[in-house]
Amino acid sequence: MLYAVVDIETTGGHASANGITEVAINIHDGNEVVERYSTLINPLINIPIHITALTGIDNEMVKSAPTFADVALQIYQLLNGKVFVAHNVNFDYSFLKHHLAAAGYDLQCKKLCTVRMSRKVFPGKVSYSLGKLCSSLQIPLQNRHRAAGDADATSLLFNLLLQHDVDGVIFEMLKKTSKEQVLPPHLDKAAVIRLPNQPGVYYFKDNKGKIIYVGKAKDLKKRVTSHFTGNKPNRQRQDFLKNIHNIDYVVCGTELMALILEANEIKRLWPENNRAMKRYEHKYDLCVFEGQNGYLRLAIDKHKTNNKPLQSFNNLLEGYNFLNHLINTYQLCAKLCYLQKAATKCMAHENGQCFGACSGIETVAIYNKRLNAALEDIQNMQPSFALVDEGRKDEELSCLVVEKGKFYGMGYFTDKNYLDDGFEPFKENLSTYQSNSYILNLILNHAEQHPQKLYKL
């Protein structure tokens, strides 16, 4: 078996927007390096100053160098059919695969990461960066941050790994079915192996144990593994994978419970790599408050975190339609509901629709009594029910509860007659969560699609 030990220098951190400035490939036969290849490459774009400071490669040095297209065939022939070896292999592989594809060549190699191998063969090191690892293992490293120098050091490291691999780590990594082929460099395979094939929520953690991403899954093992497949060259994905050091998870009875837990955990933890769920909220709320003269007032307001809405809406028209319905049904004052801005009494007073609260004709007590009746009816319109579904194991059932139009909480029980005595007795056995429109819509849609799971309270 032949190995291609590779190192590259680039103009930046992700392949889709950056070029390669230098490539070094050492062909290794399992005992020693039998062939060396290295070349500077003209990336056809400017080399940033900070990259030059790191590598020493500047625009003048690559001015007369071949472009990648000029050497693509030779590079492809060197790599094709070999095991691709590199320190943090996904970085080098994604760059070369991307640029070879642009030149018309489809690179498909088995991969070995010397970071991952070193963690298994030489456990307990303070750092597994190439420089620190070479220092601790007394491997000479010359021309640091140049492709040939780093490739030679990686080749010597690979020699040591082959010599000390008494447990067959490399053989296991090369199996087609091995998770090692796709895992991030700092993630132990055991963390993925222990994941169950059940619904749940998973947490990616960085090297300090900080949660950097929360996700939900119908099948935890399949979903987590799907994050690591493919070789997308964008910087965001490469940085994301590089920062994953560990995984935690919580098993849920159903995918719906996983969706709800995920939404709450994202709001609670605010992980840096979760974006879409952070922004999901209804845009407008129906709120009630007491004015200076004592009259209760209804208003459609933009959604704010500290609002305590009676009802929430996706758009302003939806909110105004609901408010107008209340005004017409309970003969409320449109002016006190901010739907008329006239300085005098509202127009509805002229035709008897409004009883004059806006001009003090109708007393505070009478008007507020009628408005409170409207508020009570709004509350009574809101559904209260439980959704009973599968649990986390055979003898268990799960339960989601909505109380007066708000998600209350969820939990698990084993007695099928648990709900016969109503909601209050088992309230204390549920875990309570924040309710929002996203979660409520999930539950209502599920209840509509699966009426057989619905238990009215």
Steps between C-alpha positions, in 0.01 A plus 500: 500500500630843407433818697513860379611722789381847406539858615382816328527874556207720403383861481230441763299255703240364257534353154203656324637855528876446529789367297789261561849654509710187560455122491725226635427128456717225646423150373549255789506120459430420866869494587646818355448784255571373148415812298474873569319772308464868587429818311400859552170587332373831369155531663398776255380708796678726747676335795396686817773658710421287807536182289838620372605571859410140593638309199755736349333456160425833331356609167844544343601140582201348319496747210676258262376178665256269317128538562313212661349411163854460363591234758155350571559185294833428668352555847200281419726218376708519819193485725271266308488150649700600809389548859492876557689584824518846657501679833135610531429314178162654420658841441759384244265248340214750457732752330653251259169330424338838427778629274546166323126494430528849349773360272284202401630227734290313757718415800374206706747380764491329833622743764715477811533789743824508696330713767243225563761224476729682745221539754453121498861381470655775719223593746536766769699760307446863600453600136464316170599788275778396262760726660428396860470132406832500314666670798367245750592203276840648401412514131709756307282770344669733254340771288187513719188616312656412167346203320816292454621552858164413652452201266842361600418542871159338449670210319735445796202517736322246280804270529475513881126439490549191282772369734301554822158395372482172691119509524432523128363856518596582141344181366173583679506857369535381143193277509233641269242476777724667757370824646863614508477566125261790554537620859641842598865481610437554873192279544542152647323228301358363827287814537321414176484123556311544829224707336170308485276463194220691676346848483669763711708815531878510462755755619837564332764628745834672448830425676385691812168316525301797371195406292550640148204336323168340592307279258203265497478158340250232410799264523785644708780287356401553135444874539824568685701294248340694213671817626838346422444352154609677182787738438334839463783751475338805662677653797197499730465122480872434538524725809185344644632143465842594635343634821300184584672310782213314666129416470226477762143395432153463652267224376138605436191288452406656166641727233247767604638500855850530356393802292353669807802427720733625225309830472514555876867406528600738221319784677658401833858439385525731197770286325721689255427265207120499529348786304157441347323392819628802690303733277168316497228701677158635415530863392195656673319457832158596633559660840279654770592777743331763715500859373552811714125550545445139611352359178647170384649530153580241234785552253682316224869543574822374345620187675731570794657255741329656803153508340232282659279454194140386501553378144787514251496552122730455205403831339327829581190431290434175687524689829272785394239258366490323836480832689217626277314175567523567876388863455192398300409204722534676837425858387840624609630847421719506187673815623599333828633212288719741298312443176384863481716804567235776500528750787123488557278202580520204263283469188335183632339703781292684238328178387469345845774240456712667771335605827727800552794372703729713283324818619428394858130435443531129579653444843831325558332221699242415233745516208767299678247235600409449135863494389588250774219280371668515160833404655341210684342377178839524325644275770208258476547478123854369552526119492616281788604147410763230530674310222579144607758313294784249514758521777874441504452128568229240443321528835497880498268768357576866431272795564500860366259744664350824365311708758278789386680537171854489642744212508531398865748214502575137423601182673467122521280252686426128501135482613263523203225630732722781625285775346162377622499733802567811290797728457580625851607170664782430254608863441786464750646207305546703181808700410385855421638693204468844344210526256526688174313511172747266326452225760124549518468474121701176504267350760176622340605367158590163651169484687311575179688228310469242782162552671517150648782621730296796631366497856285807584543641850 
